[in-house]
Amino acid sequence: MTSRRLSILVTLLSGTALTTCAPPADEVTAWRVRADDSLELNDDGGWAAPDNTVATVPVDQVFRLRFEVALAAAGAPRLRLEARRNEGAWVPVEAHDHPYPDESASPVTSIAASDEYSHGEPTSDLVGGSTPTFGGGSGISLRPSPLLRDVSAGSTEWEWPLVIRYFSDGATQVGPGDVFEYRLVDWSGQPLRGPAARVEATVPDRHLGGTYVETPDRVGPFEASNGDLYFIQEPAETYNVFMIVKSSDRGRSWTEVDAPGRPPNGDLEAVSATLVDGVIHMIHMSDETWYYQFNTSDHAEAPDRWALADGDLAPDRDPPTQVTALAARSDGSLVAVYGGDTKLHYRIRPAGGEWGVEATIDAATPDTLSGPVVVTDDNDVVHLAYVDLGGDGWLRSILPDGSLGTRTRFASGLGRAEEDRVAILPLNLLASGAVSVIYRPEDGRLLERRLSPTGALGTPSVVTSIAVASGPVDSDQVTADAVAFGDDVHVLFVERSSGALWHAVRPSGGAWGTPEVVLDGIDGQWIRGAVLTRGPGGPVYGFVVDTGSDGGSGMSRYGELPVG
């Protein structure tokens, strides 16, 4: 091959000479947007706007885009999609499903799979007013291009399911009103003649998007004195780094704060957090265990900033399930509990100091331990509940001097499967001084026992007989949460059979009431919350629920229930 021919070939492969090619003879003659993916391919309905009209589409929801294309000749059209955001650079639109991507990427927009038609299903004539005879076309599902199949010359139609992600790889965040344009190109990359399609992104109220961190303990929402709310999450399953997202409008909208300062460590397998004097303290286990600090808007000198982004807590361990729990005491000291190869360990950090020497829980027993949850009482005793892999639940205390109290078994039959290793909900201290311990036996119910201030353990009471989910996606834990307000205890749980979110409450001095549905028609998979007191409507149980990401992203939303 001569050097001149080789130069031409390299230029063509690199794409730098494509702009000199003649435009394709095929032409886009119309386009239209479907609001969602709820109708079959050739149903004439569900349109978000008239032909060739900008439509608004919500982030993290699959919508569909249909093009009418006038083909100059019969054959198998080799079409691809390109997109740009806010008049930026055009880029190819790849096929990555939502909410869980089949490939290892979650771009800001991508082609998704349709639940309503199969790839290559033939289209009929629905959009545009083209005069040529209709020649065919097809639907595209989780592929970058149509199925290569001959169609006649003339008017054709092609439909793509698409998604725009609120948070995506690179921790990119889409803003309300961002405009996305989509155009058709041939396989050489040359745009077809005719218009590009345009949509405007909207962000539903109380939408967090992102990916839920794997947490056996509390991760928010945390509340500053001015009512700002904070929550810990990841941008995407394929870009699993720390994010602190903040809401200054009581949960209606959320955005990341201090992205440049975020921790370098990813893979958020076990995260626990607590708020002390304007600082969110966090521990995180992946291969090692780390400690972080984030300043809320209450911090006088450096608000809304990562203050410590890479603190060491414990070396590499290989626990049966990665677990952590974090408690604060009245003097500002912290007690961190975390998983080891077979045991649980803990370390104590005095306020402003360094982590102390590691201690081991139940070192003299043969049990393998997991699933720790903690709460601090008014005497700075840290109450610890945990399980062994034989299905027993245990209570111990970490005393103010750092020593351990007596071990007490409070439950058996908690299950031995991997999904049962975090069978205890976050602990709660009541105004009476009692500790509420709520747990899920293997039969799926939720039970509660209360530890009195004198150390007496009450009999079990049934929170709900509805079978509660455990271990959806890769959580290895009961899908439920509990908070206390005074002596009232509130529980949110996901029903195993339906995925619906339910609420149960035990008022002070009373029994557990009949649970009520909070959110139906979802596939609940994570739930964590807290009592928030500074909103205009009074105290609420503020919570964030993953409504069905399957371990992916984009399905987390904020909600509130009144308390008191």
C-alpha positions as CSV (number, residue, x, y, z in Angstrom):
1,M,0.0,0.0,0.0
2,T,1.4,3.4,-1.0
3,S,1.9,6.0,1.7
4,R,-0.8,8.2,0.1
5,R,-3.4,5.4,0.2
6,L,-2.4,4.6,3.8
7,S,-2.8,8.3,4.8
8,I,-6.3,8.4,3.2
9,L,-7.3,5.2,5.1
10,V,-6.0,6.5,8.4
11,T,-7.9,9.7,7.9
12,L,-11.1,8.0,7.1
13,L,-10.8,5.7,10.1
14,S,-10.1,8.6,12.5
15,G,-13.1,10.5,11.2
16,T,-11.3,13.7,10.5
17,A,-12.2,13.6,6.8
18,L,-15.9,13.0,7.3
19,T,-16.9,16.6,7.2
20,T,-15.9,16.7,3.5
21,C,-18.4,14.0,2.6
22,A,-21.7,14.8,0.9
23,P,-24.7,14.8,3.1
24,P,-26.7,11.6,3.0
25,A,-29.6,11.6,0.6
26,D,-32.0,10.4,3.3
27,E,-33.8,13.1,5.3
28,V,-35.5,13.5,8.6
29,T,-39.0,14.8,7.9
30,A,-40.6,14.8,11.3
31,W,-40.1,13.7,14.9
32,R,-42.2,13.2,18.0
33,V,-41.7,12.4,21.7
34,R,-43.6,9.9,23.8
35,A,-43.8,10.8,27.5
36,D,-42.9,7.3,28.7
37,D,-42.5,3.6,27.7
38,S,-46.0,2.5,28.7
39,L,-47.6,2.0,25.2
40,E,-46.9,-0.5,22.5
41,L,-44.8,0.5,19.5
42,N,-47.6,1.4,17.2
43,D,-50.2,2.8,19.6
44,D,-51.1,6.3,18.5
45,G,-51.0,7.9,22.0
46,G,-48.9,8.9,24.9
47,W,-47.4,11.8,23.0
48,A,-45.7,14.5,25.1
49,A,-46.2,17.2,22.5
50,P,-47.3,17.6,18.8
51,D,-45.0,16.7,15.9
52,N,-41.7,18.6,15.8
53,T,-42.4,20.3,19.1
54,V,-40.1,20.5,22.1
55,A,-41.3,18.2,24.9
56,T,-40.5,18.2,28.6
57,V,-39.4,14.8,30.0
58,P,-38.5,13.9,33.6
59,V,-35.0,12.7,34.4
60,D,-34.5,9.1,35.3
61,Q,-37.6,8.0,33.4
62,V,-37.6,6.2,30.0
63,F,-39.2,8.2,27.2
64,R,-39.4,7.4,23.5
65,L,-38.4,9.4,20.4
66,R,-39.8,8.6,17.0
67,F,-38.3,9.9,13.8
68,E,-39.9,10.0,10.3
69,V,-37.2,9.5,7.7
70,A,-37.6,9.8,3.9
71,L,-35.3,7.1,2.4
72,A,-34.0,7.9,-1.0
73,A,-33.6,4.2,-1.9
74,A,-34.6,0.8,-0.7
75,G,-32.3,-1.1,1.6
76,A,-31.3,-1.6,5.2
77,P,-30.7,1.9,6.7
78,R,-27.7,2.3,8.8
79,L,-28.8,4.9,11.3
80,R,-27.4,6.0,14.6
81,L,-28.3,8.6,17.2
82,E,-26.2,11.5,18.4
83,A,-27.1,13.9,21.2
84,R,-25.9,17.1,22.7
85,R,-26.8,19.0,25.9
86,N,-27.3,22.7,26.0
87,E,-25.7,23.2,22.5
88,G,-22.5,21.4,23.5
89,A,-20.6,18.9,21.3
90,W,-22.5,16.2,19.5
91,V,-21.7,12.7,20.8
92,P,-22.9,9.2,19.9
93,V,-25.8,7.9,22.0
94,E,-24.8,4.5,23.4
95,A,-27.0,1.7,24.6
96,H,-27.0,1.4,28.4
97,D,-30.2,0.3,30.2
98,H,-31.9,2.1,33.1
99,P,-32.1,1.9,36.1
100,Y,-29.4,-0.8,36.0
101,P,-27.0,-0.5,33.1
102,D,-26.2,-3.7,31.3
103,E,-22.8,-2.3,30.5
104,S,-20.3,-0.7,32.8
105,A,-21.4,2.9,32.1
106,S,-24.2,5.3,33.0
107,P,-23.9,8.3,30.6
108,V,-26.0,11.4,31.0
109,T,-28.3,10.1,28.2
110,S,-28.5,6.7,26.6
111,I,-30.6,4.2,24.7
112,A,-32.6,2.0,27.1
113,A,-34.5,-1.2,26.7
114,S,-38.2,-0.9,26.0
115,D,-40.6,-3.0,28.1
116,E,-43.3,-2.7,25.4
117,Y,-41.7,-4.0,22.2
118,S,-38.8,-6.1,21.1
119,H,-35.8,-4.8,19.1
120,G,-36.6,-4.8,15.4
121,E,-40.4,-4.8,15.7
122,P,-41.9,-3.2,12.6
123,T,-43.5,0.3,12.8
124,S,-46.6,1.7,11.2
125,D,-47.2,5.2,9.9
126,L,-47.9,7.5,13.0
127,V,-46.0,10.8,12.7
128,G,-45.4,13.5,10.1
129,G,-47.2,14.2,6.9
130,S,-44.8,12.9,4.4
131,T,-46.4,12.2,1.0
132,P,-44.3,9.3,-0.2
133,T,-45.6,5.8,0.3
134,F,-44.9,4.4,3.8
135,G,-41.9,2.0,3.4
136,G,-41.5,0.5,6.9
137,G,-39.2,1.0,9.8
138,S,-38.8,-0.6,13.2
139,G,-38.4,0.0,16.9
140,I,-34.9,0.0,18.5
141,S,-34.4,-1.4,22.0
142,L,-31.1,-1.4,23.9
143,R,-29.2,-1.2,20.6
144,P,-27.3,1.7,19.1
145,S,-28.9,1.2,15.7
146,P,-32.0,-0.4,14.0
147,L,-32.0,-4.0,13.1
148,L,-30.5,-4.3,9.6
149,R,-33.4,-5.3,7.5
150,D,-34.4,-4.1,4.0
151,V,-37.3,-1.6,3.8
152,S,-38.8,0.2,0.8
153,A,-37.8,3.7,-0.3
154,G,-40.1,6.5,0.9
155,S,-41.4,7.4,4.3
156,T,-40.2,5.3,7.2
157,E,-40.4,5.5,11.0
158,W,-37.9,4.6,13.8
159,E,-38.5,4.7,17.5
160,W,-35.9,4.8,20.3
161,P,-36.4,4.4,24.1
162,L,-34.1,7.0,25.9
163,V,-33.3,8.2,29.4
164,I,-31.7,11.3,30.8
165,R,-30.0,10.7,34.1
166,Y,-30.2,13.2,37.0
167,F,-26.8,12.0,38.2
168,S,-24.5,10.0,35.9
169,D,-20.9,9.0,35.4
170,G,-18.4,11.7,36.4
171,A,-21.0,12.9,39.0
172,T,-22.6,14.9,36.2
173,Q,-25.8,16.5,37.3
174,V,-28.6,17.6,35.0
175,G,-30.4,20.8,35.8
176,P,-34.1,21.5,35.3
177,G,-34.5,23.2,31.9
178,D,-31.4,21.6,30.3
179,V,-32.1,21.0,26.6
180,F,-31.1,17.8,24.9
181,E,-31.1,17.5,21.1
182,Y,-31.0,14.2,19.3
183,R,-30.2,13.8,15.6
184,L,-29.8,10.9,13.2
185,V,-26.5,10.2,11.4
186,D,-25.5,7.5,9.0
187,W,-22.8,5.0,9.9
188,S,-20.1,7.3,8.6
189,G,-21.2,9.9,11.1
190,Q,-22.8,12.3,8.6
191,P,-26.0,13.9,9.9
192,L,-29.1,13.3,7.9
193,R,-30.7,16.4,6.5
194,G,-33.7,17.7,8.4
195,P,-34.4,18.8,12.0
196,A,-33.0,17.4,15.2
197,A,-35.4,16.5,18.0
198,R,-35.4,18.6,21.2
199,V,-36.5,17.8,24.7
200,E,-36.3,19.8,27.9
201,A,-35.4,18.0,31.1
202,T,-37.5,18.4,34.3
203,V,-36.6,17.2,37.8
204,P,-39.6,15.9,39.8
205,D,-40.1,17.3,43.2
206,R,-38.3,15.3,46.0
207,H,-36.2,13.4,43.4
208,L,-32.6,12.5,44.5
209,G,-31.7,10.1,41.7
210,G,-28.2,8.6,42.2
211,T,-27.4,5.3,43.8
212,Y,-28.2,4.3,47.4
213,V,-25.1,3.6,49.5
214,E,-25.1,0.2,51.1
215,T,-25.8,1.0,54.7
216,P,-26.7,-1.1,57.8
217,D,-27.0,2.1,59.8
218,R,-28.0,5.7,59.4
219,V,-27.0,7.9,56.5
220,G,-29.5,10.8,56.9
221,P,-31.3,12.9,56.1
222,F,-29.4,15.1,58.5
223,E,-30.8,18.5,59.4
224,A,-28.9,21.8,60.1
225,S,-30.3,24.5,62.4
226,N,-31.6,26.5,59.4
227,G,-33.5,23.5,58.0
228,D,-31.0,22.5,55.3
229,L,-31.1,18.7,54.7
230,Y,-28.1,16.5,53.8
231,F,-28.0,12.9,52.5
232,I,-25.2,10.5,51.5
233,Q,-25.4,8.8,48.1
234,E,-23.4,7.8,45.0
235,P,-23.9,9.4,41.5
236,A,-24.3,6.0,39.7
237,E,-23.7,2.3,40.2
238,T,-20.9,2.6,37.6
239,Y,-19.4,5.7,39.3
240,N,-19.6,4.8,42.9
241,V,-18.0,7.7,44.7
242,F,-19.1,9.6,47.8
243,M,-21.6,12.5,47.3
244,I,-23.2,14.7,49.9
245,V,-26.4,16.0,48.4
246,K,-28.1,19.0,50.0
247,S,-31.7,20.4,50.0
248,S,-32.3,24.0,51.0
249,D,-36.1,23.8,50.3
250,R,-37.1,21.0,52.7
251,G,-36.4,18.1,50.3
252,R,-38.0,19.5,47.2
253,S,-34.7,19.6,45.2
254,W,-31.3,18.2,45.9
255,T,-27.8,19.0,44.6
256,E,-24.2,17.9,45.4
257,V,-22.1,20.1,47.6
258,D,-18.3,20.4,47.5
259,A,-17.8,17.9,44.7
260,P,-14.0,18.8,44.4
261,G,-13.5,17.8,48.1
262,R,-15.2,14.5,48.0
263,P,-13.3,11.4,49.3
264,P,-11.1,9.5,46.9
265,N,-12.4,6.1,48.1
266,G,-15.3,4.5,46.3
267,D,-17.3,1.3,46.5
268,L,-19.6,2.3,49.4
269,E,-20.3,-1.1,50.7
270,A,-21.0,-0.1,54.4
271,V,-21.5,3.5,55.4
272,S,-22.7,4.8,58.8
273,A,-23.0,8.5,59.8
274,T,-23.9,10.7,62.7
275,L,-24.3,14.5,63.0
276,V,-22.5,16.3,65.9
277,D,-22.3,20.1,66.2
278,G,-22.6,20.9,62.5
279,V,-20.3,18.1,61.4
280,I,-21.4,14.8,59.7
281,H,-19.1,12.1,60.9
282,M,-18.9,9.0,58.6
283,I,-17.2,5.7,58.6
284,H,-17.1,3.5,55.4
285,M,-15.9,-0.1,54.9
286,S,-14.9,-1.4,51.5
287,D,-11.5,-3.2,51.6
288,E,-10.3,-1.0,54.4
289,T,-12.4,1.1,56.8
290,W,-12.1,4.9,56.6
291,Y,-13.3,7.9,58.5
292,Y,-14.6,11.2,57.1
293,Q,-16.0,14.6,58.2
294,F,-18.4,16.9,56.3
295,N,-19.3,20.4,57.6
296,T,-22.9,21.4,57.2
297,S,-24.2,25.0,56.9
298,D,-24.0,25.2,60.7
299,H,-20.2,25.2,60.6
300,A,-18.9,28.7,61.4
301,E,-15.6,28.6,59.4
302,A,-16.0,26.2,56.5
303,P,-19.7,25.4,55.8
304,D,-20.7,22.9,53.2
305,R,-17.2,21.5,52.9
306,W,-15.5,18.2,53.3
307,A,-13.3,18.7,56.3
308,L,-11.7,15.2,56.3
309,A,-11.8,13.2,53.2
310,D,-9.4,10.3,53.8
311,G,-9.0,9.2,57.4
312,D,-7.8,5.7,58.3
313,L,-9.8,3.7,60.8
314,A,-9.0,0.0,60.3
315,P,-6.9,-2.1,57.9
316,D,-8.1,-4.6,55.2
317,R,-10.5,-7.2,56.5
318,D,-12.7,-9.9,54.9
319,P,-16.0,-10.0,56.8
320,P,-18.9,-12.2,55.8
321,T,-20.8,-8.9,55.1
322,Q,-19.3,-5.5,55.2
323,V,-20.9,-3.7,58.1
324,T,-20.3,-0.5,60.2
325,A,-22.1,1.4,63.0
326,L,-21.2,4.8,64.4
327,A,-22.3,6.4,67.7
328,A,-21.6,9.8,69.2
329,R,-21.4,10.6,73.0
330,S,-22.2,13.8,74.8
331,D,-18.5,14.9,75.1
332,G,-18.1,14.7,71.3
333,S,-16.3,11.4,71.3
334,L,-17.2,8.7,68.7
335,V,-17.5,4.9,69.0
336,A,-17.1,3.1,65.7
337,V,-18.0,-0.6,65.3
338,Y,-17.0,-2.4,62.1
339,G,-16.8,-5.9,60.7
340,G,-13.7,-8.2,60.8
341,D,-12.9,-11.6,59.4
342,T,-15.2,-13.3,61.9
343,K,-15.7,-10.8,64.8
344,L,-16.9,-7.3,65.2
345,H,-14.4,-4.7,66.4
346,Y,-14.6,-1.2,67.8
347,R,-12.5,1.8,68.4
348,I,-13.1,5.1,70.3
349,R,-12.1,8.6,69.1
350,P,-12.1,11.4,71.7
351,A,-13.4,14.8,70.4
352,G,-10.6,16.3,68.3
353,G,-8.3,13.3,68.9
354,E,-7.2,10.2,67.2
355,W,-8.8,6.7,67.1
356,G,-7.8,4.6,70.0
357,V,-6.7,0.9,70.2
358,E,-8.9,-1.6,68.5
359,A,-11.0,-3.9,70.8
360,T,-12.9,-7.1,69.8
361,I,-16.4,-8.0,70.6
362,D,-17.1,-11.6,71.9
363,A,-13.5,-12.6,71.3
364,A,-13.8,-15.7,73.6
365,T,-16.8,-17.1,71.7
366,P,-16.7,-19.2,68.5
367,D,-19.4,-17.1,66.9
368,T,-19.0,-15.2,63.6
369,L,-20.7,-11.8,64.1
370,S,-22.3,-9.3,61.8
371,G,-25.1,-6.7,61.5
372,P,-24.2,-4.2,64.2
373,V,-26.5,-1.2,65.1
374,V,-25.9,1.3,67.9
375,V,-27.5,4.0,70.0
376,T,-26.2,6.2,72.8
377,D,-28.2,6.7,76.0
378,D,-28.2,9.7,78.4
379,N,-25.4,8.2,80.4
380,D,-23.1,7.9,77.4
381,V,-23.5,4.1,77.3
382,V,-23.5,2.9,73.7
383,H,-26.0,0.1,73.3
384,L,-25.0,-2.4,70.6
385,A,-27.2,-5.0,68.9
386,Y,-25.8,-7.6,66.5
387,V,-26.3,-11.1,65.1
388,D,-24.3,-14.3,64.8
389,L,-24.4,-16.4,61.7
390,G,-26.4,-19.0,63.5
391,G,-29.4,-16.7,63.6
392,D,-29.2,-15.4,67.2
393,G,-29.5,-11.7,68.1
394,W,-27.3,-10.2,70.9
395,L,-27.2,-7.1,73.0
396,R,-24.0,-5.6,74.6
397,S,-23.0,-2.2,75.8
398,I,-19.9,-0.2,75.4
399,L,-19.4,1.6,78.6
400,P,-18.1,5.2,79.0
401,D,-14.7,3.8,80.0
402,G,-14.5,1.7,76.8
403,S,-15.2,-1.6,78.4
404,L,-17.9,-4.0,77.4
405,G,-21.0,-4.9,79.3
406,T,-22.6,-8.3,79.7
407,R,-23.8,-10.1,76.5
408,T,-27.5,-10.9,76.4
409,R,-29.3,-12.9,73.7
410,F,-32.6,-11.1,72.8
411,A,-33.7,-13.2,69.8
412,S,-33.2,-16.4,67.9
413,G,-34.4,-17.6,64.5
414,L,-33.2,-14.5,62.7
415,G,-32.2,-16.6,59.6
416,R,-28.9,-17.9,58.4
417,A,-29.0,-16.9,54.8
418,E,-26.7,-14.1,53.6
419,E,-29.7,-11.8,53.1
420,D,-30.4,-12.1,56.9
421,R,-27.1,-10.8,58.2
422,V,-28.4,-7.3,59.0
423,A,-31.7,-8.4,60.6
424,I,-31.9,-5.5,63.2
425,L,-33.2,-2.1,62.4
426,P,-31.4,1.0,63.6
427,L,-31.8,1.3,67.4
428,N,-33.7,4.1,69.1
429,L,-33.5,5.7,72.5
430,L,-36.9,6.7,73.9
431,A,-37.6,9.7,76.2
432,S,-38.2,7.2,79.0
433,G,-34.6,6.0,78.7
434,A,-35.6,2.6,77.2
435,V,-33.9,1.3,74.1
436,S,-36.2,0.0,71.3
437,V,-34.8,-3.0,69.5
438,I,-36.8,-4.0,66.3
439,Y,-35.7,-7.0,64.3
440,R,-36.9,-9.4,61.6
441,P,-37.1,-13.2,62.3
442,E,-36.7,-15.5,59.4
443,D,-40.5,-15.7,58.9
444,G,-40.5,-12.1,57.8
445,R,-42.4,-10.4,60.6
446,L,-41.0,-7.5,62.6
447,L,-40.8,-7.8,66.3
448,E,-39.8,-5.3,69.0
449,R,-38.2,-5.7,72.5
450,R,-37.4,-2.9,74.8
451,L,-34.4,-2.6,77.1
452,S,-35.4,-0.6,80.2
453,P,-33.0,1.8,81.9
454,T,-32.5,-0.8,84.6
455,G,-31.3,-3.4,82.0
456,A,-34.5,-5.4,82.1
457,L,-35.5,-6.9,78.7
458,G,-39.2,-6.8,77.8
459,T,-41.2,-9.5,76.0
460,P,-41.4,-9.3,72.2
461,S,-44.3,-7.4,70.6
462,V,-45.4,-7.7,67.0
463,V,-44.7,-4.6,64.9
464,T,-46.2,-6.2,61.8
465,S,-47.2,-9.6,60.6
466,I,-46.8,-8.6,57.0
467,A,-43.8,-10.3,55.5
468,V,-41.0,-7.7,55.2
469,A,-38.4,-7.8,52.4
470,S,-34.9,-8.7,53.2
471,G,-31.9,-8.7,50.9
472,P,-33.3,-7.0,47.8
473,V,-30.5,-6.4,45.3
474,D,-27.2,-6.8,47.2
475,S,-28.2,-5.3,50.5
476,D,-28.0,-8.4,52.8
477,Q,-30.4,-6.8,55.2
478,V,-34.0,-6.1,56.3
479,T,-35.6,-3.4,54.2
480,A,-37.0,-1.3,57.1
481,D,-36.2,1.7,59.2
482,A,-37.2,3.0,62.7
483,V,-37.1,6.3,64.5
484,A,-38.3,7.6,67.9
485,F,-40.0,10.8,68.8
486,G,-40.4,11.1,72.5
487,D,-41.7,7.6,73.4
488,D,-43.4,7.1,70.1
489,V,-41.7,4.7,67.7
490,H,-42.3,4.9,63.9
491,V,-41.3,2.1,61.5
492,L,-41.2,2.2,57.7
493,F,-40.9,-1.2,55.9
494,V,-41.1,-2.7,52.5
495,E,-43.6,-5.5,51.9
496,R,-41.8,-8.6,50.6
497,S,-44.6,-9.6,48.1
498,S,-45.4,-6.2,46.6
499,G,-42.5,-3.9,47.2
500,A,-44.9,-1.3,48.7
501,L,-43.7,1.0,51.5
502,W,-45.7,0.7,54.7
503,H,-45.8,2.7,58.0
504,A,-46.4,1.4,61.5
505,V,-46.4,3.4,64.8
506,R,-46.4,2.6,68.5
507,P,-47.6,5.6,70.5
508,S,-46.3,6.3,74.0
509,G,-47.9,3.8,76.4
510,G,-49.8,2.0,73.6
511,A,-49.5,-1.0,71.3
512,W,-48.5,-1.2,67.7
513,G,-51.2,0.1,65.4
514,T,-52.3,-1.3,62.1
515,P,-49.7,-0.6,59.4
516,E,-50.8,1.7,56.5
517,V,-49.5,2.0,52.9
518,V,-47.3,5.0,52.3
519,L,-46.2,4.3,48.7
520,D,-47.7,1.7,46.4
521,G,-46.7,0.7,42.9
522,I,-43.0,0.8,43.7
523,D,-40.4,-1.9,44.2
524,G,-38.9,-0.6,47.4
525,Q,-35.3,-1.7,48.0
526,W,-33.7,0.7,50.5
527,I,-35.2,2.9,53.2
528,R,-33.5,5.3,55.8
529,G,-34.8,8.3,57.6
530,A,-34.7,10.6,60.7
531,V,-36.9,12.8,62.8
532,L,-36.6,16.4,61.4
533,T,-37.9,19.2,63.6
534,R,-37.3,22.5,61.8
535,G,-39.8,22.4,58.9
536,P,-42.8,24.8,58.7
537,G,-45.2,22.0,59.4
538,G,-43.6,20.8,62.6
539,P,-41.7,17.5,63.3
540,V,-41.7,14.9,60.5
541,Y,-40.2,11.6,59.8
542,G,-38.1,12.5,56.8
543,F,-37.0,9.5,54.7
544,V,-35.3,8.6,51.4
545,V,-36.5,5.4,49.7
546,D,-35.1,3.6,46.7
547,T,-38.2,2.9,44.7
548,G,-36.7,0.2,42.5
549,S,-33.2,0.7,41.1
550,D,-32.2,-3.0,41.2
551,G,-28.8,-1.8,42.5
552,G,-28.6,0.8,39.7
553,S,-29.4,4.5,39.9
554,G,-32.1,7.1,39.6
555,M,-34.9,5.8,41.7
556,S,-34.4,7.5,45.1
557,R,-36.9,10.0,46.4
558,Y,-37.6,11.9,49.5
559,G,-40.7,11.8,51.6
560,E,-42.2,12.9,54.9
561,L,-44.6,11.6,57.5
562,P,-45.9,13.7,60.4
563,V,-44.8,12.7,63.9
564,G,-46.0,13.8,67.4
